[in-house]
Amino acid sequence: MGLVRFLLAATVVINHTGPICGLVFTDAYVAIKVFFIISGFYMALILSEKYTGPGRCRLFYSNRWLRLFPVYWVVLLVSLGVSLAFMKFAHTALLLGPWQTWLPHLTPAAMLALAGANLTIFGQDLLFFTHLDPATGTLSLVWDALHRATPAWFFLLIPQAWTISLELCFYLLAPWLVRRTTGFLAGLIALSLAARACVYLGHFPFDPWKQRFFPVEFGFFLLGILSYRLYASLKTVAIPRRILWTVSGLYLSGIVFFQFFPGAMGKEFYLYAATVASIPMLFLLTQKMRFDRALGELSYPIYISHWTVIMVVEYFFGKRHLPVIALGATILFCLALNRLVADPIERFRQKRVLRRA
């Protein structure tokens, strides 16, 4: 599973820079949906097998907070610090450009909303449905925000964290969802698909309605819960390792060579279905592989930091070899980030779980 998560994070970086050796793997928005399925699987796994007994929800929420926010805040501070340094020494605002331009014109409410989204992650997805009115300095929800001159997401220092905002919404519901019947979850998935169909039939803009709107993305998290239930039914079955390796190899090949498959929407559905069916096999195969786990632990830091690294690398090196340099620099930064920040917190998180066992 760790290799899959690493590849998906690398896919997002490559989609934001350019192909490496002609490969882009999947589209970024497809990779994100696969991430949502994997997230649903893991949350169902830990809520069913790890966070049990009295106080399970409080421990789950607090450990999720420890998993996401310290790393996010460190990257936020780095992004802010780098941007301020560029303003002083390189005469470019980098990630602070919109703030530099519009700060004198923002109303206090708009300033608070934008700063709050940057600090708390919550609501970052909504900023893609919001634009800044230049005449009044206020924020307004509009159906075509990304086609306006100043969409509110411009003010995000880590703009890709909108997906984490959706994750947080799912986390709030996860302890309740994992206790629901499979039929009930299937009904919710059907409602999410119906919401997606309405968005398509209503000719809403692809971005943000078809990839950032929580009701239409919600179903992918639920598919992950169903994938966990498939795993739960298989984990006592003696599946030959050659079958686990074969399924895992075919699935990874599907991600790596996704761009070469014919069709558009059809191959997306294939990958989502393959993800639901393959995750149990992948987990059975890799759950005790330390190197695979280490790769997986890089996925969140890579995802949350890559935009800042890309902008710095592009400033100094230009676009020549940008994909390779940016991905390499991001991985190096994240190795340090994990060593200094994430790993100590992870050890503390696991001790908290063991104390309650």
N, C-alpha and C positions, 0 to 999 in steps of 0.2 A: 504493500500500500504506500510505503514511503516514496518509492520510485515514481509511482503514479502522481502523487501530490507534488513532487519535485518537478516532474515534467509539465504538469499543468501550470505551476508558477512560472517556469521558464517560458512556457507558451505565451503567457501574458506579456512578459518582457519582450519576447521576440515580436509579438504583434504590435508593440509600441515602438519598436526600433527598425526591424526589417528581418528578412529571412537569414538563416545561417545555413550555408551550403544548399541553398534553395528550399530549405524546409521552414515552414511556419507552424507545423503540426495542425492544431485546430484553430478556428477563430477564437479570439479572446472571450467573446460572450458565450461560446459553447463550452470553453474550458471552465468558465465561472459556474455554469449550470451543473457541470460534472462535479465541481467543488461542492455545490449545494447538496447534491445527492450523497457525496461522501460525508459531508457534515451531518446529514440526517442519520446516516448509518452509525457514525461514531457517537452521536448524542444518544441514540437508542441503545447502543452497546453499553455505554458507561452508566446510563440511568437504569438499565436493567440489571447490570452485573457488578457495578462498582459503587454507585451512590444509592444505597438501600438503607432502610430503617429510618428511625426518627431523625429529623433534621436534614434529610437527604436534599431537599430543594435548596435550603440555605447554603449547604456545602457546595452543591452544584453551581449555583449562581456565583458564589464568591470565588470558586476556583476558575470559572470561566472568565471572571473579571481579571483575576491574576494572570490568566493565560494570554489575554488580549491587550489589556490596557497599558501595563508597564512598557512593553515593547513599542506599542503605538506611540506613547508619550515620548519615549526616547527618540524615535524617528521624527516625531513632530518637532521636538526641540532642535534636532540636527537640521531639519529642513528650514526652520526659522533662523537658526544661527548661520547656516550657509547662505541663505538669502540676504540676511543683514550684512554679512561679509562681502557678498557680491555687490550690494548697494554701495558700500563704502569704498571698496578697492577696485571694482570692475565696472562701476557705473551702469549696472543692470540690476533690476529688482528680482530677477529670477521668479520664484514662486510668489513673491509679494507684489508683483506688478499691479494687479487689480486693487489691492489694498492701498498702494501708493497713489493710484489714480483717483479712487473713489472715496477714500476714508473721510475727507472733509465734507462730503455730500451725503453720507449715510445718516439716517435717523438713528437715535439711540436704540430703538427697537430692532432695526435692521442690523445694527452693529452687534447687539447682544445675540441675536439669532445666529449670525454668521460665526461669531466667536464661540458660541456655545456648541455649534455643530462641529467645529474644529476640535474642541476640547473633549467633548463627550462621545463623538462618533454618531450618536443618535440623531436622526433627521438628515444625515448627509444625502441619503437617497432622495429626499424631498426637494433638495436644492436643485436637482436636475429637472424638476417640474416648476421651478420658480425663477423669476427674472427680476433684476433691479431696474426700477423705473428711474431713468436718469434725471427726470424733471423734479421728482419728489424725494428721491433717495430712499424709497420704500421697497419692500419685497412683495411680489404678487405671484400667486399660483396661477399658471396659465397652461393650456394644453400643449402649446408649442414652444415651451421655454427655450429649448436648444436652438430654435431658429430666430430668437431675439438677439439684440446686439450685446446684452450683458446678462447672460444666464448666471444664476447665483452660484453655480458650482465653481465658477472662476475663482472664488474666494477661498476654496479649499486648498490647504497646503499639502494634503495627501488625498488627491481627488479620487483615487481608486478605492479608498476606504468606504465608499458608498455600499459596497458588497458586505462589509462588516456590519453596517447599519441593518441590512436585511438579516444577517446572521443573528444579530442581537434580538431582533423581533422574534425570530424562530426560537431562540433560547428561552425567551420568556414563556413561550407556549410549550416547549418540549416536555417538561415533566408531566404535563397533562396529556399531551398527545401520545406519548409512548404507552399510556395505560388504556388507550382506546382500542376498540376492536379493529381488525383488518378491514371489515366491511365499512365501518365508519370512516377510516382513513381513505379508503377507495372513493367514498362519496365526496370527501374534501378534495381529493385529486381531481375528480370529475368537475367540481365547481371551479377549481383553478384553471382547468382546461377550458371550461365555458367562458371564464373571464378573458382568457387569452383569445378565444374565438371572437368574442365581442370586440376586443381591441383590433383584431385583424379586420373584421367586417366593418368596423366603424372607421377604418382608414386613418387611425391615429398614427402619428409619426413613429417610425420603428424605434427610434431612440428619443425619449426614454421609455415609452409605454410598453414595448415588447421585451425589454430586458432589464428594467430597473423598478418596475411596478410590483410591489410585494404580492398582491393577490395572484398575479400571473406567474411569479417565481416560487410561490409557496409550495406548489405541487412537487417541485424537485426535492425539497427537504423531506416531504412525506414519502416520496419514492425511496429515499435513503432508509427511512424507518422500515419500509416493507423489505428492503434488501437485508436489513439486519434480521428480520424474522425468517427470511430464507436461510441466512447463516445459522441462526439458532436451531433450525431444523436439520442442518447438515453437519454441525460440529461433532455430533456423536457417530456420524457415519464414517467408516474407514475408506476414504476416497484415496485411490492410488496417487502418489506424488507426481507421476508422469502426467496424469490428467490435470492436476493443479498447475503444473508447469506449462502444459499445452494451452489451457484456458488463459492463463496469465500472459503467455507470450502472444497469443492471438489478440488479446485485448490491448496490450501495449502497442502492438503493431497497428491496431486500428487508430490509436491516438497519433502515433508518429507519422503515418501515411494518410491521415484523414483527408488532407487537401487534395489527394489524387483520386479519391473515390468519386464516382459520378453522382449527379444529383445535388440537391441543396438541402431542402427540408427533410427529404427521405433519409439521407445519411446522418443527419442530426438525430432523428428518432432512433435510428439503428444504434448510435453511440450511447444514447441515454438508456435504451433497453439493455444494451450490452453491459453498461456500467452497473445497473441494478443486478443483473444476473452474475456478473464476474466478481464484484466486490467480495462476496463470501469466499470464493475460491482464492482470491488474492490474499485475503486476510488469513485464511487457514494456512497458506503457504509461507507468508512473511512475518507472522506475528512475533516470532522469536528471533528474527534476523536483526542484529544490532545495527549493521550498516544501513539497512533499509530504513530502520527507525530514525537514524541520524539524518538521512536524506530527507525524510518527511518533516523533521523538525526545522529544516531550512525553508519550507514552503511558505509559511506565514511571514517570516521576516523578509524573504525575497519579494513576496507580493506587496507588502506594506511599504517597503523602502525603495523599490526599483525606480519609481518616477523621479525622485530626487536625484538618485545616482545617474539616471539617464541625462538629466538636464545638466549636471556638472560635467559628465563625460563629454557630452556634445559641445559644451562651451569650449573645452580645452582641446578636443581632438576632432571636432567636426563630425560629419556623417560618415567619413571613411572608416570602415571597419567598426562602426558604432554598435551593431548587434553583438559582436563577439566581445568587444571591450566592455560594453555596458553590462552584459550578463556576467562576465568574469569579475568585474568590479563589484557588482551587486552581491555575488556569492561570497567574495572576500569580506565585504562589509558585514554580511549576515553571519559569517563564521565568528567574527569578533563580537557581534551583537549577541549571539547565542552564548558565547563563552562568558561574557561580562554581565549580561542581563538575564536572558531567558533561562539558562541552565540553573543558576542558583534559585530562581523563582520556581522552576519546575521541581526541584528537589524539595522545596518547602511545600509545594502543592501536594506532592505525593505523601509527605509526612502527615499532612492534615487528614488525608484519606485513611492512612494506616492507623492513626490515633482513634478513628471512629470505628475501625473494623473490630 
